[in-house]
Amino acid sequence: MPSPALLWIRQDLRLSDQPALAAAIARGGAVLPVFVWAPEEEEPWSPGAASRWWLHHSLARLAADLEARGSQLVLRRAAPSGDGAGSLGMLRALLRETGAGAVYWNRRYEPAVVARDKAIKQALRESGIEAESFNAALLAEPWDVRNQSGRPFQVFTPFWKYVKASIDPPRPLPAPARVPAPATWPDSLPLEALGLLPRIRWDAGLAASWEPGERGAARQLARFLEGPVRDYGERRNLPGVAGTARLSPHLHFGEVSPRQVWHAAEAWRDGQFVTEVGWREFAHHLLYHFPHTPDEPLRPEFRRFPWDGERAHLGPWQRGRTGVPMVDAGMRELWHSGWMHNRVRMVVASFLVKNLRLPWQDGARWFWDTLVDADLASNTLGWQWTAGCGADAAPYFRVFNPVSQGSKFDADGEYVRRWIPELAKLPAAAIHAPWEADAATLAAAGVALPRSYPRPLVDLRASREAALDAYQRMRK
């Protein structure tokens, strides 16, 4: 009988279509699923507060799923400093405790994690341990996709065309009926000991909005494919309706694989929904090949951009108190649910970097801490796209007008009314620009500016012109 194998769990919190788990079982010995909490190794992008909340609940569901298959989830906390510290030290301790001769895991692509995993694989192999990693998170590995010049793609359309023409993802692997267990189990921490949940319980909105875990991911995918996908092209831009897939946190934590989505959505493979999966692939392609981009612009000339907005405006933007309803509704949705509609993400990001003239890195950091789908690749791509400094970016002169965006995509004001109840009685014609409404309209709706709702932090037209001037000066 082969020696046991450690299954090192990370952002692959599922049992179906789980390549490392399948390989560990095929090896023939006992399999010990292990999660090692070592956030220091991911600095400066260790998981934010909303991500930790999701991780806690997803780990709980994964542990229950393993128990139903005769197994357990071993939880450990890696020491942040000192001899034998970190994930490598903890894995070595578990190898000694269990007599395991192999460690299997699924790959991640964040720069700090890539460097760590390479060092761990080399160290384990040098000590005679079998160490293997697998692709469970992408349709195509970033190093396998190159343009005709042999370089990474920086434009989405040719990237996705190449990927779709070159991949043939196999059918997803089924979840195992049983996971072979060892005769004895090593010690494990209780989940609460990892300290993932907030001490001050602000998470009620997250709990009401989401079902973390593999079962929740499967249900969400099924709900979407049973209805909203049919009108996705028309309704995906409307934040007031349930028209999007809302799969991003499930994909980020590996509760569903892109291969499962690819095959489940076969009938819509040429449509906009699967193209969104392609944007996720593109984001990881860029992060892998340009690992500096979470903190620095891909286009180096943007290091000269004059971010000279008022720092005092960052707080009102974060709290949804800018005085611009479409922006504030999005920021309040984010704080309550840990998520924001993609159309609104573009609007609030454009307002921060182009109207308030504050660095895109400030926005990326806030999203990182508050989003349940805080994915470093997608977060970086989105913010650099809006700021105009990344790959396939929005042109510098494109400034999203939050009033016209609201009038077009939230015409009846339903989205704003949900998240800004102090404006709920305003008519649709006034709800996206209450500062322009006449006194009678405001009085009838019980709105008193700026007492019940603030006036805009900046003039939208003047701040747009100032941003365009700044971009022009930078380009010279």
KANOR-V247337 format. One record per helix or strand of 2 or more residues. SS is the DSSP state (~ for helix, > for strand). FROM is the first residue (numbers start at 1). TO is the last residue. If there is no record, write none. Layout:
SS/FROM/TO ; SS/FROM/TO
This chain:
>/5/9 ; ~/19/27 ; >/31/37 ; ~/39/42 ; ~/49/67 ; >/73/77 ; ~/86/98 ; >/102/106 ; ~/111/126 ; >/130/134 ; ~/142/144 ; ~/156/166 ; ~/191/194 ; ~/204/209 ; ~/214/226 ; ~/228/235 ; ~/248/252 ; ~/258/264 ; ~/266/268 ; ~/272/289 ; ~/300/304 ; ~/313/319 ; ~/325/337 ; ~/342/355 ; ~/360/370 ; ~/376/387 ; ~/402/409 ; ~/414/419 ; ~/421/423 ; ~/428/431 ; ~/434/436 ; ~/439/444 ; ~/460/475
